[in-house]
Amino acid sequence: MTRPPEVLPAPVVTAGVEQRRPALPSLTGARWWAAFAVFVLHALVFLPVYPFQKSELFRHIHEWMPMQLGAAGVTFFFVLSGFIIYWSYKPGMSVKLFYRRRVLKIYPTHLVAAAAFVVVAGVPLHRLVVWLPNLLLVHAWVPKWSTVGGLNVPSWSLCSEMLFYLSFPLLLPLVRRIPTRRLLLAAVLLVVAVLALHAAFYLWVPGPKGIANAFAPRLVPGDSSPHFELHASQAWFAQPDIPVAQSYWLGYTFPPARLPEFFLGVLTARMVLEGRWHSTRLAPPLLALVVCYAATWVVPIDFKMSALLVAPTAAVVATLAVRDLRGIPGLNSRPGVVWLGNISYAFYLIQFPVMVLVTRFLIGGREFGILGWAGFALLTLVLATAAAAALYHWVDLPIMNRFAGRSARRAQAPPTMTP
C-alpha cells in the first residue's frame, strides 16, 4: 500500500525556483455544480413561460427551488475564490502582476457577455445609467434595482470579486501573521462575524422580516409569454429608479458584506496547505451543507442567502482539496466535469443573454405549460454551454496565455469562479 502524499506545508523551493502547488481538479469540477444551481434558479425566474409561471404548479416548484438555491452557488464561488487565490498566489509576485492577471481573467468575458446582452435585449445606449456602472463593475455598490439589475443581471457578483482581488494583497500580510495553530479559531471568528453582520441587518436595517421565500418571477399581465423578461424589457431600462430593500441589498449584493466569505476561503487554503485539515470524508461536510440549506426555509431572508452556508461550504472546499492532494478520485475530478468547471465562469455570465435570446425569438407571444418550460430550459442550457465553451477557448485562454505573464503559460492553477 502506497503512502499518501503529505499536505504541503508551504511552497516547495528547489535551487531558487518555486515549484507550483498541485492542481486541484475536484475544486474546478465542483464549480460546475454551483454554476448549474444558479442556472436552474435563473431558468425558473428569467424564462417567462406563460401561463406556466402563473400556475399553482409553478408556485409549488418555486417553494422547493427558491432564491437560496442560486445564492448557495454564489456563496460557494466566493469561498472558493478565496481558497484558489491564496493557493495559486506565489510569494514574491508583484501586486501589479496580480492585479493584471485578475483583471484579464474577469473583464474580457464580462465585456463580451455584456455586449451580447446589449444586442439581444436592445439596450438603449443613450441611458448611461443602465449600462455604464455594470460595464465598470461598480453597479452592486448602488442600492437601486435599476442599477444592480441594469444590464447582465448575474454580473453583480463580479463587483464583489473585484473588491476581493483589490483587498487580497493589502490584507495578505495580516492573514500570514495568524499562527498556524490559530487558523481554525480565526475561521470560526469569521463565521461568527458573518452571522453577527446579518443579525445586525435584520435587527436595525429596514427590509422584510418574515421567513417566506419571497423571490419570484416579475410577472406581466396576460397569459401569452412576453417577448422580454422584465429585466430585459424597454420598460425596465426606461425607469429612473427602482428601489431595493436595504437589508437585502446590504446582505446579498453589497460587496463589503461578502468580503468575510472570501477570506474564509483564504484561511481554509492556509489550513489545507499547513496540514490543519486532514479529513477526506466528504459525507459529513456535505450533510452539514444540506442541513444548513434546509434551515434556510425557517429563517428570515437576511440569513437565507449566505450566512448559514459559509461554514459547511468552506468544509466541503477543504475536504475536496485534501482528497485531490491524496489522489482520491471522485466525480468532480473526472475530465468531463473538470472541463465544465473550466467553462463555468463564462457559462455563468452568458446564460442570461441566451435566455433573453430564446425568450425573444422562441417563447414570446406563445403559451406553454411545464413541458414547454422544460424544453426551453434544456435548449438554453445547451446553447449557453456551447457559447461558454467558445468564450473560454477563444477569448479567456488566448488572452491569459498572451497577456497574463509567462507563469500563466507554464501552468495555471485552477481559475477562480465568480460568478
Contacts in CASP RR format, 6 or more apart in sequence:
PFRMAT RR
TARGET T0000
AUTHOR 0000-0000-0000
METHOD contacts of the structure
MODEL  1
MTRPPEVLPAPVVTAGVEQRRPALPSLTGARWWAAFAVFVLHALVFLPVY
PFQKSELFRHIHEWMPMQLGAAGVTFFFVLSGFIIYWSYKPGMSVKLFYR
RRVLKIYPTHLVAAAAFVVVAGVPLHRLVVWLPNLLLVHAWVPKWSTVGG
LNVPSWSLCSEMLFYLSFPLLLPLVRRIPTRRLLLAAVLLVVAVLALHAA
FYLWVPGPKGIANAFAPRLVPGDSSPHFELHASQAWFAQPDIPVAQSYWL
GYTFPPARLPEFFLGVLTARMVLEGRWHSTRLAPPLLALVVCYAATWVVP
IDFKMSALLVAPTAAVVATLAVRDLRGIPGLNSRPGVVWLGNISYAFYLI
QFPVMVLVTRFLIGGREFGILGWAGFALLTLVLATAAAAALYHWVDLPIM
NRFAGRSARRAQAPPTMTP
4 326 0 8 1.000
4 327 0 8 1.000
5 325 0 8 1.000
5 326 0 8 1.000
5 327 0 8 1.000
7 272 0 8 1.000
7 273 0 8 1.000
7 274 0 8 1.000
7 275 0 8 1.000
7 277 0 8 1.000
7 278 0 8 1.000
7 322 0 8 1.000
7 325 0 8 1.000
8 21 0 8 1.000
8 22 0 8 1.000
8 273 0 8 1.000
8 325 0 8 1.000
9 273 0 8 1.000
9 274 0 8 1.000
9 275 0 8 1.000
10 273 0 8 1.000
10 274 0 8 1.000
11 18 0 8 1.000
11 19 0 8 1.000
11 21 0 8 1.000
11 90 0 8 1.000
11 91 0 8 1.000
12 18 0 8 1.000
12 19 0 8 1.000
13 19 0 8 1.000
18 90 0 8 1.000
18 91 0 8 1.000
20 90 0 8 1.000
20 410 0 8 1.000
20 411 0 8 1.000
20 413 0 8 1.000
21 87 0 8 1.000
21 88 0 8 1.000
21 273 0 8 1.000
21 413 0 8 1.000
22 324 0 8 1.000
22 325 0 8 1.000
23 324 0 8 1.000
23 411 0 8 1.000
23 413 0 8 1.000
23 414 0 8 1.000
24 84 0 8 1.000
24 87 0 8 1.000
24 320 0 8 1.000
24 321 0 8 1.000
24 324 0 8 1.000
24 325 0 8 1.000
24 413 0 8 1.000
24 414 0 8 1.000
25 324 0 8 1.000
25 332 0 8 1.000
25 333 0 8 1.000
25 338 0 8 1.000
25 414 0 8 1.000
26 320 0 8 1.000
26 321 0 8 1.000
26 323 0 8 1.000
26 324 0 8 1.000
26 330 0 8 1.000
26 332 0 8 1.000
26 333 0 8 1.000
27 80 0 8 1.000
27 83 0 8 1.000
27 84 0 8 1.000
27 317 0 8 1.000
27 320 0 8 1.000
27 321 0 8 1.000
27 324 0 8 1.000
27 332 0 8 1.000
27 414 0 8 1.000
28 332 0 8 1.000
28 338 0 8 1.000
28 341 0 8 1.000
28 342 0 8 1.000
28 414 0 8 1.000
28 415 0 8 1.000
29 332 0 8 1.000
29 333 0 8 1.000
29 337 0 8 1.000
29 338 0 8 1.000
29 340 0 8 1.000
29 341 0 8 1.000
29 344 0 8 1.000
30 76 0 8 1.000
30 80 0 8 1.000
30 316 0 8 1.000
30 317 0 8 1.000
30 320 0 8 1.000
30 332 0 8 1.000
30 341 0 8 1.000
31 76 0 8 1.000
31 77 0 8 1.000
31 80 0 8 1.000
31 341 0 8 1.000
31 344 0 8 1.000
31 345 0 8 1.000
31 417 0 8 1.000
32 337 0 8 1.000
32 340 0 8 1.000
32 341 0 8 1.000
32 344 0 8 1.000
33 332 0 8 1.000
34 72 0 8 1.000
34 73 0 8 1.000
34 74 0 8 1.000
34 76 0 8 1.000
34 77 0 8 1.000
34 80 0 8 1.000
34 344 0 8 1.000
34 417 0 8 1.000
35 73 0 8 1.000
35 341 0 8 1.000
35 344 0 8 1.000
35 345 0 8 1.000
35 347 0 8 1.000
35 348 0 8 1.000
35 417 0 8 1.000
35 419 0 8 1.000
37 69 0 8 1.000
37 70 0 8 1.000
37 72 0 8 1.000
37 73 0 8 1.000
38 70 0 8 1.000
38 73 0 8 1.000
38 74 0 8 1.000
38 154 0 8 1.000
38 348 0 8 1.000
38 351 0 8 1.000
38 419 0 8 1.000
39 347 0 8 1.000
39 351 0 8 1.000
39 381 0 8 1.000
39 384 0 8 1.000
40 65 0 8 1.000
40 69 0 8 1.000
40 70 0 8 1.000
41 65 0 8 1.000
41 67 0 8 1.000
41 69 0 8 1.000
41 70 0 8 1.000
42 70 0 8 1.000
42 154 0 8 1.000
42 351 0 8 1.000
42 352 0 8 1.000
42 355 0 8 1.000
43 355 0 8 1.000
43 373 0 8 1.000
43 377 0 8 1.000
43 380 0 8 1.000
43 381 0 8 1.000
44 58 0 8 1.000
44 61 0 8 1.000
44 62 0 8 1.000
44 65 0 8 1.000
44 217 0 8 1.000
45 215 0 8 1.000
45 216 0 8 1.000
45 217 0 8 1.000
46 153 0 8 1.000
46 217 0 8 1.000
46 229 0 8 1.000
46 231 0 8 1.000
46 352 0 8 1.000
46 355 0 8 1.000
47 229 0 8 1.000
47 355 0 8 1.000
47 358 0 8 1.000
47 359 0 8 1.000
47 363 0 8 1.000
47 373 0 8 1.000
47 376 0 8 1.000
47 377 0 8 1.000
47 380 0 8 1.000
48 217 0 8 1.000
48 219 0 8 1.000
48 220 0 8 1.000
48 225 0 8 1.000
48 226 0 8 1.000
48 228 0 8 1.000
48 229 0 8 1.000
48 230 0 8 1.000
48 359 0 8 1.000
48 363 0 8 1.000
48 364 0 8 1.000
49 225 0 8 1.000
49 363 0 8 1.000
49 368 0 8 1.000
49 369 0 8 1.000
49 372 0 8 1.000
49 373 0 8 1.000
49 376 0 8 1.000
50 222 0 8 1.000
50 223 0 8 1.000
50 224 0 8 1.000
50 225 0 8 1.000
50 226 0 8 1.000
50 367 0 8 1.000
50 368 0 8 1.000
51 223 0 8 1.000
51 367 0 8 1.000
51 369 0 8 1.000
52 58 0 8 1.000
52 368 0 8 1.000
52 369 0 8 1.000
52 370 0 8 1.000
52 372 0 8 1.000
52 373 0 8 1.000
53 217 0 8 1.000
53 219 0 8 1.000
53 373 0 8 1.000
54 219 0 8 1.000
54 223 0 8 1.000
55 369 0 8 1.000
55 370 0 8 1.000
57 370 0 8 1.000
58 370 0 8 1.000
62 213 0 8 1.000
62 216 0 8 1.000
63 213 0 8 1.000
66 213 0 8 1.000
66 215 0 8 1.000
67 213 0 8 1.000
67 214 0 8 1.000
67 215 0 8 1.000
67 304 0 8 1.000
67 305 0 8 1.000
68 213 0 8 1.000
68 293 0 8 1.000
68 296 0 8 1.000
68 304 0 8 1.000
68 305 0 8 1.000
71 252 0 8 1.000
71 304 0 8 1.000
71 305 0 8 1.000
71 306 0 8 1.000
71 309 0 8 1.000
72 293 0 8 1.000
72 309 0 8 1.000
72 313 0 8 1.000
74 157 0 8 1.000
74 305 0 8 1.000
74 306 0 8 1.000
74 419 0 8 1.000
75 261 0 8 1.000
75 305 0 8 1.000
75 306 0 8 1.000
75 309 0 8 1.000
75 310 0 8 1.000
75 313 0 8 1.000
76 313 0 8 1.000
76 316 0 8 1.000
76 317 0 8 1.000
77 157 0 8 1.000
77 417 0 8 1.000
77 418 0 8 1.000
77 419 0 8 1.000
78 157 0 8 1.000
78 160 0 8 1.000
78 161 0 8 1.000
78 164 0 8 1.000
78 258 0 8 1.000
78 261 0 8 1.000
78 262 0 8 1.000
78 306 0 8 1.000
79 261 0 8 1.000
79 262 0 8 1.000
79 264 0 8 1.000
79 265 0 8 1.000
79 268 0 8 1.000
79 310 0 8 1.000
79 313 0 8 1.000
79 314 0 8 1.000
79 317 0 8 1.000
80 265 0 8 1.000
80 317 0 8 1.000
80 416 0 8 1.000
80 417 0 8 1.000
81 161 0 8 1.000
81 164 0 8 1.000
81 262 0 8 1.000
81 265 0 8 1.000
81 416 0 8 1.000
81 417 0 8 1.000
81 418 0 8 1.000
82 164 0 8 1.000
82 168 0 8 1.000
82 262 0 8 1.000
82 263 0 8 1.000
82 264 0 8 1.000
82 265 0 8 1.000
82 266 0 8 1.000
82 268 0 8 1.000
82 269 0 8 1.000
82 416 0 8 1.000
83 265 0 8 1.000
83 266 0 8 1.000
83 268 0 8 1.000
83 269 0 8 1.000
83 317 0 8 1.000
83 318 0 8 1.000
83 321 0 8 1.000
84 269 0 8 1.000
84 413 0 8 1.000
84 414 0 8 1.000
84 415 0 8 1.000
84 416 0 8 1.000
84 417 0 8 1.000
85 164 0 8 1.000
85 165 0 8 1.000
85 168 0 8 1.000
85 262 0 8 1.000
85 266 0 8 1.000
85 416 0 8 1.000
86 168 0 8 1.000
86 175 0 8 1.000
86 265 0 8 1.000
86 266 0 8 1.000
86 269 0 8 1.000
86 270 0 8 1.000
87 269 0 8 1.000
87 273 0 8 1.000
87 321 0 8 1.000
87 413 0 8 1.000
87 414 0 8 1.000
88 412 0 8 1.000
88 413 0 8 1.000
88 414 0 8 1.000
89 98 0 8 1.000
89 168 0 8 1.000
89 172 0 8 1.000
90 407 0 8 1.000
95 169 0 8 1.000
97 405 0 8 1.000
98 165 0 8 1.000
98 168 0 8 1.000
98 169 0 8 1.000
99 165 0 8 1.000
99 166 0 8 1.000
99 169 0 8 1.000
100 403 0 8 1.000
100 404 0 8 1.000
101 400 0 8 1.000
101 404 0 8 1.000
101 405 0 8 1.000
101 408 0 8 1.000
102 162 0 8 1.000
102 165 0 8 1.000
104 399 0 8 1.000
104 400 0 8 1.000
104 403 0 8 1.000
104 404 0 8 1.000
105 396 0 8 1.000
105 400 0 8 1.000
105 404 0 8 1.000
105 415 0 8 1.000
105 416 0 8 1.000
106 137 0 8 1.000
106 158 0 8 1.000
106 161 0 8 1.000
106 162 0 8 1.000
106 165 0 8 1.000
106 418 0 8 1.000
107 137 0 8 1.000
108 395 0 8 1.000
108 396 0 8 1.000
108 399 0 8 1.000
109 345 0 8 1.000
109 346 0 8 1.000
109 349 0 8 1.000
109 391 0 8 1.000
109 392 0 8 1.000
109 395 0 8 1.000
109 396 0 8 1.000
110 137 0 8 1.000
110 152 0 8 1.000
110 155 0 8 1.000
110 158 0 8 1.000
110 349 0 8 1.000
111 135 0 8 1.000
112 391 0 8 1.000
112 395 0 8 1.000
113 152 0 8 1.000
113 155 0 8 1.000
113 346 0 8 1.000
113 349 0 8 1.000
113 350 0 8 1.000
113 353 0 8 1.000
113 391 0 8 1.000
114 131 0 8 1.000
114 134 0 8 1.000
114 135 0 8 1.000
114 151 0 8 1.000
114 152 0 8 1.000
114 155 0 8 1.000
116 350 0 8 1.000
116 353 0 8 1.000
116 387 0 8 1.000
117 123 0 8 1.000
117 151 0 8 1.000
117 152 0 8 1.000
117 232 0 8 1.000
117 352 0 8 1.000
117 353 0 8 1.000
117 356 0 8 1.000
118 125 0 8 1.000
118 131 0 8 1.000
118 151 0 8 1.000
120 232 0 8 1.000
120 353 0 8 1.000
120 356 0 8 1.000
120 357 0 8 1.000
120 360 0 8 1.000
121 228 0 8 1.000
121 232 0 8 1.000
121 353 0 8 1.000
121 356 0 8 1.000
121 360 0 8 1.000
122 234 0 8 1.000
123 130 0 8 1.000
123 131 0 8 1.000
123 151 0 8 1.000
123 237 0 8 1.000
124 130 0 8 1.000
124 234 0 8 1.000
124 237 0 8 1.000
124 238 0 8 1.000
125 131 0 8 1.000
127 237 0 8 1.000
127 238 0 8 1.000
129 146 0 8 1.000
129 147 0 8 1.000
130 146 0 8 1.000
130 150 0 8 1.000
130 151 0 8 1.000
130 237 0 8 1.000
131 150 0 8 1.000
131 151 0 8 1.000
133 139 0 8 1.000
133 142 0 8 1.000
133 147 0 8 1.000
133 150 0 8 1.000
134 147 0 8 1.000
134 149 0 8 1.000
134 150 0 8 1.000
134 151 0 8 1.000
134 152 0 8 1.000
134 155 0 8 1.000
135 151 0 8 1.000
137 155 0 8 1.000
137 158 0 8 1.000
137 159 0 8 1.000
137 162 0 8 1.000
138 159 0 8 1.000
139 147 0 8 1.000
139 148 0 8 1.000
139 149 0 8 1.000
139 150 0 8 1.000
139 151 0 8 1.000
139 155 0 8 1.000
139 156 0 8 1.000
139 159 0 8 1.000
140 148 0 8 1.000
140 156 0 8 1.000
140 157 0 8 1.000
140 159 0 8 1.000
140 160 0 8 1.000
140 253 0 8 1.000
140 254 0 8 1.000
140 255 0 8 1.000
141 159 0 8 1.000
141 254 0 8 1.000
141 255 0 8 1.000
142 148 0 8 1.000
143 243 0 8 1.000
143 244 0 8 1.000
143 246 0 8 1.000
143 249 0 8 1.000
143 250 0 8 1.000
143 254 0 8 1.000
144 241 0 8 1.000
144 242 0 8 1.000
144 243 0 8 1.000
144 244 0 8 1.000
145 242 0 8 1.000
145 243 0 8 1.000
145 244 0 8 1.000
146 236 0 8 1.000
146 239 0 8 1.000
146 240 0 8 1.000
146 241 0 8 1.000
146 242 0 8 1.000
148 156 0 8 1.000
148 244 0 8 1.000
148 249 0 8 1.000
148 253 0 8 1.000
149 156 0 8 1.000
149 231 0 8 1.000
150 231 0 8 1.000
150 236 0 8 1.000
150 237 0 8 1.000
152 349 0 8 1.000
152 352 0 8 1.000
152 353 0 8 1.000
153 231 0 8 1.000
153 352 0 8 1.000
154 348 0 8 1.000
154 349 0 8 1.000
154 351 0 8 1.000
154 352 0 8 1.000
154 419 0 8 1.000
155 349 0 8 1.000
156 253 0 8 1.000
157 418 0 8 1.000
157 419 0 8 1.000
158 418 0 8 1.000
158 419 0 8 1.000
159 253 0 8 1.000
159 255 0 8 1.000
160 253 0 8 1.000
160 255 0 8 1.000
160 258 0 8 1.000
160 259 0 8 1.000
160 262 0 8 1.000
160 418 0 8 1.000
161 416 0 8 1.000
161 418 0 8 1.000
161 419 0 8 1.000
162 255 0 8 1.000
163 255 0 8 1.000
163 256 0 8 1.000
163 258 0 8 1.000
163 259 0 8 1.000
164 259 0 8 1.000
164 262 0 8 1.000
167 259 0 8 1.000
167 262 0 8 1.000
168 262 0 8 1.000
168 266 0 8 1.000
171 263 0 8 1.000
175 263 0 8 1.000
175 266 0 8 1.000
175 267 0 8 1.000
175 270 0 8 1.000
178 186 0 8 1.000
178 267 0 8 1.000
178 270 0 8 1.000
180 270 0 8 1.000
180 274 0 8 1.000
180 276 0 8 1.000
183 267 0 8 1.000
183 270 0 8 1.000
183 271 0 8 1.000
183 274 0 8 1.000
183 276 0 8 1.000
184 271 0 8 1.000
184 276 0 8 1.000
186 267 0 8 1.000
187 264 0 8 1.000
187 267 0 8 1.000
187 268 0 8 1.000
187 271 0 8 1.000
187 314 0 8 1.000
190 260 0 8 1.000
190 263 0 8 1.000
190 264 0 8 1.000
190 267 0 8 1.000
191 264 0 8 1.000
191 310 0 8 1.000
191 311 0 8 1.000
193 260 0 8 1.000
194 260 0 8 1.000
194 261 0 8 1.000
194 264 0 8 1.000
194 306 0 8 1.000
194 307 0 8 1.000
194 310 0 8 1.000
195 303 0 8 1.000
195 307 0 8 1.000
197 251 0 8 1.000
197 257 0 8 1.000
197 260 0 8 1.000
197 307 0 8 1.000
198 251 0 8 1.000
198 302 0 8 1.000
198 303 0 8 1.000
198 306 0 8 1.000
198 307 0 8 1.000
199 302 0 8 1.000
201 247 0 8 1.000
201 250 0 8 1.000
201 251 0 8 1.000
201 257 0 8 1.000
201 302 0 8 1.000
202 209 0 8 1.000
202 247 0 8 1.000
202 300 0 8 1.000
202 302 0 8 1.000
202 303 0 8 1.000
205 246 0 8 1.000
205 247 0 8 1.000
205 250 0 8 1.000
206 245 0 8 1.000
206 246 0 8 1.000
206 247 0 8 1.000
207 245 0 8 1.000
207 246 0 8 1.000
207 247 0 8 1.000
207 248 0 8 1.000
208 214 0 8 1.000
208 245 0 8 1.000
208 247 0 8 1.000
208 248 0 8 1.000
208 300 0 8 1.000
208 301 0 8 1.000
209 300 0 8 1.000
210 300 0 8 1.000
210 301 0 8 1.000
211 297 0 8 1.000
211 298 0 8 1.000
211 299 0 8 1.000
211 300 0 8 1.000
211 301 0 8 1.000
213 297 0 8 1.000
213 304 0 8 1.000
214 301 0 8 1.000
217 229 0 8 1.000
218 229 0 8 1.000
218 230 0 8 1.000
218 231 0 8 1.000
220 226 0 8 1.000
220 230 0 8 1.000
223 367 0 8 1.000
224 364 0 8 1.000
224 365 0 8 1.000
224 366 0 8 1.000
224 367 0 8 1.000
225 359 0 8 1.000
225 363 0 8 1.000
225 364 0 8 1.000
225 365 0 8 1.000
225 366 0 8 1.000
225 367 0 8 1.000
225 368 0 8 1.000
226 233 0 8 1.000
226 359 0 8 1.000
226 364 0 8 1.000
226 365 0 8 1.000
227 359 0 8 1.000
227 360 0 8 1.000
227 363 0 8 1.000
227 364 0 8 1.000
227 365 0 8 1.000
228 234 0 8 1.000
228 356 0 8 1.000
228 359 0 8 1.000
228 360 0 8 1.000
229 355 0 8 1.000
229 356 0 8 1.000
229 359 0 8 1.000
230 236 0 8 1.000
232 356 0 8 1.000
232 359 0 8 1.000
236 242 0 8 1.000
247 301 0 8 1.000
247 302 0 8 1.000
248 301 0 8 1.000
248 302 0 8 1.000
250 257 0 8 1.000
251 257 0 8 1.000
251 258 0 8 1.000
251 302 0 8 1.000
251 305 0 8 1.000
251 306 0 8 1.000
252 305 0 8 1.000
252 306 0 8 1.000
258 306 0 8 1.000
260 310 0 8 1.000
261 306 0 8 1.000
261 310 0 8 1.000
264 310 0 8 1.000
264 314 0 8 1.000
265 314 0 8 1.000
265 317 0 8 1.000
268 277 0 8 1.000
268 314 0 8 1.000
268 317 0 8 1.000
268 318 0 8 1.000
269 321 0 8 1.000
270 276 0 8 1.000
271 277 0 8 1.000
271 318 0 8 1.000
272 318 0 8 1.000
272 321 0 8 1.000
272 322 0 8 1.000
272 325 0 8 1.000
277 318 0 8 1.000
277 319 0 8 1.000
277 321 0 8 1.000
277 322 0 8 1.000
278 322 0 8 1.000
279 285 0 8 1.000
279 318 0 8 1.000
279 319 0 8 1.000
279 322 0 8 1.000
280 319 0 8 1.000
280 322 0 8 1.000
280 323 0 8 1.000
280 326 0 8 1.000
280 328 0 8 1.000
281 319 0 8 1.000
282 316 0 8 1.000
282 319 0 8 1.000
282 320 0 8 1.000
282 323 0 8 1.000
284 315 0 8 1.000
285 312 0 8 1.000
285 315 0 8 1.000
285 316 0 8 1.000
285 318 0 8 1.000
285 319 0 8 1.000
286 312 0 8 1.000
286 316 0 8 1.000
288 311 0 8 1.000
288 312 0 8 1.000
288 315 0 8 1.000
289 309 0 8 1.000
289 312 0 8 1.000
289 313 0 8 1.000
289 315 0 8 1.000
289 316 0 8 1.000
291 312 0 8 1.000
292 308 0 8 1.000
292 309 0 8 1.000
292 311 0 8 1.000
292 312 0 8 1.000
293 308 0 8 1.000
293 309 0 8 1.000
295 308 0 8 1.000
296 303 0 8 1.000
296 304 0 8 1.000
296 308 0 8 1.000
296 309 0 8 1.000
299 308 0 8 1.000
320 332 0 8 1.000
323 330 0 8 1.000
324 333 0 8 1.000
331 337 0 8 1.000
332 338 0 8 1.000
340 347 0 8 1.000
340 385 0 8 1.000
341 417 0 8 1.000
342 392 0 8 1.000
342 415 0 8 1.000
343 385 0 8 1.000
343 388 0 8 1.000
343 389 0 8 1.000
343 391 0 8 1.000
343 392 0 8 1.000
344 388 0 8 1.000
344 417 0 8 1.000
345 392 0 8 1.000
345 396 0 8 1.000
345 415 0 8 1.000
345 416 0 8 1.000
345 417 0 8 1.000
345 418 0 8 1.000
345 419 0 8 1.000
346 387 0 8 1.000
346 388 0 8 1.000
346 389 0 8 1.000
346 391 0 8 1.000
346 392 0 8 1.000
346 395 0 8 1.000
346 396 0 8 1.000
347 384 0 8 1.000
347 385 0 8 1.000
347 388 0 8 1.000
348 417 0 8 1.000
348 418 0 8 1.000
348 419 0 8 1.000
349 419 0 8 1.000
350 384 0 8 1.000
350 387 0 8 1.000
350 388 0 8 1.000
350 391 0 8 1.000
351 380 0 8 1.000
351 384 0 8 1.000
354 380 0 8 1.000
354 383 0 8 1.000
354 384 0 8 1.000
354 387 0 8 1.000
355 380 0 8 1.000
355 384 0 8 1.000
357 383 0 8 1.000
358 376 0 8 1.000
358 379 0 8 1.000
358 380 0 8 1.000
358 383 0 8 1.000
362 376 0 8 1.000
362 379 0 8 1.000
363 376 0 8 1.000
368 376 0 8 1.000
400 408 0 8 1.000
400 412 0 8 1.000
401 408 0 8 1.000
401 409 0 8 1.000
END
